[in-house]
Amino acid sequence: MTSEPRVLQPSEWDAWYDVLLSAFASGESSEERELYRALTEVERSIGIWDEDRPVATAGLLSFRMTVPGGAVVPTAGVTMVSVAPTHRRRGLLRSMMRRQLEELRAAGEEPLAALTASEAAIYGRFGYGLATQALSAQIDTSRVALELPAGLAAEADGLRLRQSDDAASLLAECEAAYARAVPRRPGMLQRRPGWERMPLLDPERSREGASPLRCVVALRDGEPVAYARYAVKMQWTETDAPDGEVRLRELEALDPAGYAALWRFLWGIDLTTSIVAENRPLDDPWLHLVSDPRRCGTAVGDSLYLRPVDVGAALAARCYAAPLDVVLEVEDAFCPWNTGRWRLSGDEKGAVCEPTRDAADLSLPVRELGRAYLGGASLTALAGAGLVREERPGSGALRATAAAFASEVQPWLPHGF
C-alpha cells in the first residue's frame, strides 16, 4: 500500500464512511447516514487505500466562523478523521494532516483550520491549540431557585412562548434567531444550507429513555428572540415522587429577556427536578441567576481546536480590543511557512500582519497562537505556563498584547462537526 492520500470519489463514499464508523465503534440511523452523506464535501475529502480497501479517512468542511470583532472568517473544518485499527502507527494520520494543510495554504482562501477531537492529545503535534471550552451542568431545580431581577422578569413576562413536541416545526424561527446570534460570539459558525438539520438529529438509541426532541421559542412582536431545544426524561423516586430530568440540547437568545423567559420555562416544567445542560458557554448568564451554585454540578471540557493556516492572514482577519503594535516570533514545525517574525498592528477597527526582520517582542509556538486567537486563553496565562515568552521582560509587550487579544465574551462552539 501507499501512505499517500488521494481525493475521495463519490462512488467510494459508503466504504470510506464505514471505515469511520468502524474506527469509532458506532452505529447510526438511516437518517444520520443520509445527512452525513449530504453534508460531506466529497471534493475536499481524502483517504488512504490498501489495495482496493479504504483504511484512513479525513475531510474538510467549508465554514465561516466568527472571530473577535464580529467578522465571520472562512474556516476549514477538519472532520471525519479516522485510521483503521489494523493500520495505526504507520504515519497515515500525519500524511493526511499534512496534505490538508498544504492544500489549504495553496488555495489561500481559509486562513484558519478547526476541529473537535475524539482524544484531546492527538492534534497538538499538528499545531492545533484548544481555543474554546464548554460548560456542562446538572442543576438541582428542586433546591436551586432562578432569581431574576424584577425588571427582567417583567420584560420576560411580555414575551410570547410557542412550544412544540415536534422540534422541526419551529425550525424557521430557530434558524432566524441563530443567524442573528452568530456575529456576537467568537467561535460560532454560520450554518450553510443543510446544516440546520444537524441540531435536529435525535436517534432513539441516544435518548436513554428521554422524550423525542422538543422546542420552545420566545417571540416579541411576532419575531423570534430566543429558542431552546430540549427533551424530558420522566423518572420517579422509590416513593413515587416525580424526579424528571430536562435535557437541554441547545439554547440561543438575542437579549436578556428572551434568555430569562426560556430558562424560567425550563425551570418550571412539570414533574422535573433537574436540568442537565451540556455544551454551554463558559460565561453563560444563568450562572449569575442561581440561588445556590454549589448544587449546579458544573464541569468544564475541551471543545474547539484551532490553528492558523496562514499566520499573517489569520491575525489580520480579526480585530483587537486595544491598540497593538507587536512583533511575534512564531514557531511552526508542521507548517514551516508560518515560522518567523510577524509584525501585528491593529485595534478595534482592524489589523495588518506582515513578515518582518525586526526584533521579536513575544515568542510562541503556533499551537499557543491557536489557543489565544479567539480570546479564550490569555497570553498572560500561557506565559505563566512557560508557553509564551516575553523577549524583553518588563517591556510591557506581554501585558499589552494579552489585553488586545482578549474577547468581551468567552468564545464558544455551538455544535460539533
C-alpha positions in Angstrom: 0.0 0.0 0.0 1.0 3.7 -0.3 0.6 6.2 2.6 -0.2 9.0 0.1 -3.8 10.2 0.5 -6.0 10.8 -2.6 -9.3 12.5 -3.1 -12.5 10.5 -2.4 -14.7 9.6 -5.4 -18.5 9.9 -4.9 -18.9 6.1 -5.6 -16.5 5.3 -2.8 -18.3 7.2 -0.1 -20.1 4.3 1.6 -16.9 2.2 2.0 -15.0 5.3 3.1 -17.7 6.2 5.7 -17.9 2.7 7.0 -14.2 2.9 7.9 -15.0 5.9 10.0 -17.9 4.2 11.8 -15.7 1.1 12.5 -13.0 3.3 14.0 -15.4 4.9 16.4 -17.3 1.6 17.0 -20.5 3.5 16.4 -23.9 2.7 14.9 -26.2 5.1 13.2 -29.7 5.5 11.8 -30.6 5.8 8.2 -31.4 9.5 8.8 -28.0 10.1 10.2 -26.2 8.4 7.3 -28.3 10.3 4.8 -27.5 13.6 6.5 -23.7 13.0 6.8 -23.6 11.9 3.1 -25.4 15.2 2.1 -23.0 17.3 4.3 -19.8 15.6 3.1 -17.8 17.8 0.7 -16.6 14.9 -1.4 -14.1 17.0 -3.4 -12.5 18.1 -0.1 -12.4 14.5 1.4 -9.4 12.3 1.2 -8.5 8.7 2.1 -5.7 6.2 2.0 -6.4 2.8 0.5 -4.7 -0.6 1.0 -5.2 -2.2 -2.4 -9.0 -1.5 -3.0 -9.9 -1.1 0.6 -10.0 2.3 2.4 -8.1 2.3 5.7 -7.9 6.0 6.6 -10.3 9.0 6.2 -10.3 12.7 6.6 -12.5 15.6 5.3 -12.8 19.3 5.2 -15.9 21.4 5.5 -16.3 25.0 4.3 -17.3 27.0 7.3 -17.4 30.7 8.2 -16.5 31.4 11.9 -17.0 34.5 14.0 -13.7 35.9 15.3 -13.2 38.8 17.8 -14.6 42.0 16.4 -17.5 40.2 14.8 -16.1 39.4 11.4 -17.1 36.0 10.0 -13.9 34.4 8.6 -13.6 31.4 6.1 -12.5 28.4 8.2 -11.7 24.9 7.2 -13.5 22.4 9.4 -11.4 19.2 9.8 -13.8 16.3 10.2 -14.4 12.5 9.7 -10.8 11.7 10.6 -10.1 8.0 11.3 -7.5 5.3 10.8 -8.4 1.6 10.7 -7.1 -0.3 13.8 -5.1 -2.6 11.5 -3.2 0.4 10.0 -2.3 2.6 13.0 1.2 3.7 13.9 2.2 3.9 10.2 2.1 7.7 9.8 -1.2 7.7 7.9 -2.8 10.4 10.1 0.3 12.7 9.8 0.2 12.2 6.0 -3.5 13.3 5.8 -3.0 16.3 8.1 0.0 17.5 6.0 -2.0 17.1 2.8 -4.9 19.1 4.2 -2.8 22.0 5.4 -0.6 22.2 2.3 -3.7 22.3 0.1 -5.3 24.9 2.3 -2.2 27.1 2.1 -2.0 26.7 -1.7 -5.7 27.7 -2.1 -5.2 30.7 0.1 -8.9 31.1 0.9 -9.2 29.8 4.5 -6.6 31.3 7.0 -7.9 29.0 9.8 -8.4 25.3 10.3 -10.5 24.0 13.2 -11.6 20.6 14.6 -13.1 18.8 17.5 -11.1 15.9 18.9 -12.2 12.5 20.0 -9.0 12.4 22.1 -7.5 15.7 23.4 -3.9 14.6 23.0 -4.0 13.8 19.3 -3.8 17.1 17.4 -1.4 19.4 19.3 1.6 17.9 17.4 0.0 19.3 14.2 -0.3 22.8 15.6 -3.9 22.8 16.8 -4.5 24.5 20.1 -7.5 24.4 22.4 -9.4 27.6 21.5 -12.8 27.1 23.2 -14.1 25.2 26.1 -17.6 24.1 27.0 -19.6 24.2 30.3 -21.8 21.4 31.4 -24.2 21.4 34.4 -26.6 19.3 36.3 -28.8 21.8 38.1 -31.0 20.6 41.0 -34.1 22.7 40.3 -35.9 21.4 43.3 -33.4 23.2 45.6 -31.9 25.9 43.4 -34.0 29.0 42.5 -33.7 31.1 39.4 -33.5 34.6 40.7 -34.5 37.1 38.0 -34.3 40.9 38.7 -37.8 42.4 38.9 -37.4 44.4 35.7 -36.0 41.5 33.7 -38.8 39.2 35.0 -41.4 41.8 33.9 -39.9 42.1 30.5 -39.7 38.3 30.1 -43.5 38.2 31.0 -44.1 40.4 28.0 -42.8 37.7 25.6 -45.0 35.1 24.0 -43.8 31.5 24.1 -44.5 28.9 21.4 -43.8 25.3 22.3 -43.9 22.2 20.2 -43.2 18.5 20.8 -42.0 18.4 17.1 -38.8 20.4 17.2 -38.7 20.6 13.4 -42.0 22.5 13.3 -40.2 25.6 14.7 -37.1 25.3 12.6 -37.6 28.6 10.7 -37.9 30.6 13.9 -34.9 28.9 15.5 -32.7 29.5 12.5 -33.6 33.1 12.3 -32.6 33.7 15.9 -29.4 31.6 15.5 -28.3 33.6 12.4 -28.6 36.8 14.3 -26.6 35.4 17.2 -23.6 34.2 15.2 -21.7 37.5 14.9 -22.0 38.1 18.7 -19.7 35.4 20.0 -16.3 34.2 18.6 -16.2 30.6 17.7 -19.8 30.4 16.4 -20.4 29.0 12.9 -22.7 30.2 10.2 -24.9 27.4 9.1 -24.6 26.6 5.4 -27.6 25.0 3.7 -28.3 21.6 5.2 -26.6 22.3 8.5 -29.8 23.4 10.0 -30.8 19.7 10.1 -27.8 18.7 12.3 -29.3 20.0 15.6 -32.5 18.1 14.9 -30.8 14.7 14.8 -32.4 12.7 17.5 -31.7 9.0 17.2 -33.7 6.9 19.6 -30.6 4.9 20.7 -29.2 8.2 22.1 -32.2 9.3 24.1 -31.6 6.9 27.1 -35.3 6.9 27.9 -35.9 10.6 27.2 -38.7 12.0 25.1 -38.2 13.0 21.4 -36.7 16.4 20.9 -39.0 19.4 21.8 -38.6 23.1 21.1 -39.8 26.4 22.7 -39.4 29.8 21.0 -39.8 33.2 22.7 -41.4 35.9 20.4 -41.5 39.7 20.7 -44.0 41.3 18.3 -44.0 38.1 16.3 -40.2 37.9 15.9 -38.1 35.2 17.4 -35.7 36.4 20.1 -34.8 33.1 21.7 -35.3 29.4 21.4 -34.4 26.2 23.2 -34.4 22.6 22.1 -34.7 20.0 24.9 -36.0 16.6 25.9 -37.6 15.3 29.1 -36.8 12.1 30.8 -39.5 11.1 33.2 -38.3 9.3 36.4 -39.8 8.6 39.8 -38.4 8.0 43.2 -38.9 4.9 45.3 -41.9 6.6 46.9 -43.4 7.6 43.5 -42.4 11.2 43.8 -41.7 12.9 40.3 -38.0 13.1 39.7 -37.8 14.0 36.0 -34.9 15.5 34.1 -34.9 18.3 31.5 -32.1 17.7 29.0 -31.2 21.0 27.3 -29.8 20.4 23.9 -29.5 23.9 22.6 -30.4 27.5 23.7 -29.8 30.8 21.9 -31.1 34.2 22.9 -30.7 37.7 21.4 -31.4 39.6 24.6 -31.6 39.1 28.4 -35.4 39.0 28.4 -35.7 36.2 25.9 -32.9 34.3 27.7 -34.7 34.7 31.1 -38.0 33.6 29.6 -36.7 30.3 28.3 -34.7 29.4 31.4 -37.7 30.1 33.5 -39.8 27.9 31.2 -37.3 25.1 31.5 -37.1 25.5 35.3 -40.8 25.1 35.6 -41.5 22.1 33.5 -43.9 19.8 35.5 -42.7 16.6 37.2 -39.0 17.5 36.8 -36.4 18.2 39.4 -33.2 18.9 37.4 -31.9 20.4 34.2 -28.9 18.7 32.5 -27.2 21.1 30.2 -24.2 20.3 28.0 -22.0 22.4 25.7 -22.8 25.9 27.2 -20.5 28.9 27.0 -18.2 29.3 30.0 -19.8 32.7 30.8 -23.4 31.5 30.3 -25.5 34.2 32.2 -27.6 31.6 34.2 -24.5 31.2 36.4 -25.3 34.7 37.8 -29.0 34.0 38.3 -29.0 30.9 40.5 -29.5 30.9 44.3 -27.0 28.1 45.0 -24.2 27.5 42.5 -22.9 24.5 44.6 -26.0 22.5 43.6 -25.4 23.1 39.8 -22.9 20.4 39.2 -20.8 22.4 36.8 -17.8 21.0 34.8 -15.6 22.3 32.0 -14.4 20.3 29.0 -12.5 20.9 25.8 -14.3 21.8 22.6 -12.8 23.5 19.5 -9.2 23.2 18.5 -7.8 25.9 16.1 -4.7 26.5 14.2 -3.7 29.3 11.8 -3.1 28.0 8.3 -1.5 31.4 7.3 -0.4 33.3 10.4 -0.4 36.7 8.6 -3.9 36.3 7.1 -5.3 34.8 10.3 -4.1 37.6 12.6 -5.2 40.3 10.1 -8.7 38.8 9.9 -9.7 39.7 13.5 -9.9 42.9 15.4 -8.2 43.7 18.7 -9.6 45.1 22.0 -6.8 47.6 22.4 -4.3 49.3 20.0 -1.5 47.0 19.3 1.9 47.1 17.6 3.9 44.0 18.4 6.4 41.6 16.7 5.6 37.9 17.3 8.1 35.2 16.6 6.2 32.1 15.7 7.5 28.6 15.6 5.6 26.1 13.4 7.4 22.9 12.7 4.5 21.3 10.9 3.8 24.2 8.6 7.2 25.9 8.3 5.9 28.7 6.0 4.5 30.2 9.2 7.8 30.1 11.1 9.4 33.5 11.5 8.7 37.0 12.8 5.4 38.8 12.2 4.6 42.4 12.9 1.0 42.7 14.0 -0.6 46.2 14.1 -4.2 46.7 14.9 -7.1 47.9 17.0 -10.9 47.5 17.3 -11.4 48.5 13.7 -9.0 46.1 12.0 -5.4 44.9 11.7 -2.5 44.2 9.4 0.1 41.5 9.9 3.2 41.1 7.7 6.6 39.3 7.9 9.4 41.4 9.4 13.1 41.3 10.4 12.6 43.5 13.4 13.4 42.1 16.8 10.7 40.0 18.4 8.6 41.2 21.4 7.0 37.8 22.1 7.9 34.3 21.0 5.4 31.4 20.9 4.6 28.1 19.1 1.7 28.2 16.6 -0.3 26.0 18.9 -0.4 28.7 21.6 -1.4 31.2 19.0 -4.3 29.0 18.1 -5.3 28.8 21.8 -5.3 32.6 22.2 -6.7 33.5 18.8 -10.4 33.7 19.8 -9.7 35.3 23.1 -10.4 32.2 25.2 -6.9 31.6 26.5 -5.0 34.5 28.0 -1.5 35.1 26.6 -0.5 36.1 30.2 -1.7 32.7 31.5 0.1 30.9 28.7 3.3 32.8 29.6 2.8 31.8 33.2 2.9 28.2 32.0 6.1 28.9 30.1 4.5 28.6 26.7 4.8 32.2 25.6 8.0 34.2 26.2 8.4 38.0 26.5 11.7 38.6 24.9 12.4 41.7 26.9 11.0 41.1 30.3 9.4 44.2 31.8 8.8 45.8 28.4 5.0 45.6 28.8 4.7 43.8 25.5 3.0 40.7 27.0 0.5 42.8 29.0 -0.4 44.9 26.1 -0.7 42.0 23.6 -2.8 39.9 26.1 -5.2 42.8 26.6 -5.5 43.3 22.8 -6.2 39.6 22.2 -9.0 39.5 24.8 -12.6 38.9 23.9 -15.6 40.6 25.6 -17.3 37.2 25.8 -15.9 33.8 26.0 -15.6 32.0 22.6 -17.8 29.0 22.1 -18.6 26.4 19.5 -22.4 25.8 19.5 -22.3 22.4 17.8 -19.8 19.8 16.6 -19.0 18.8 13.1 
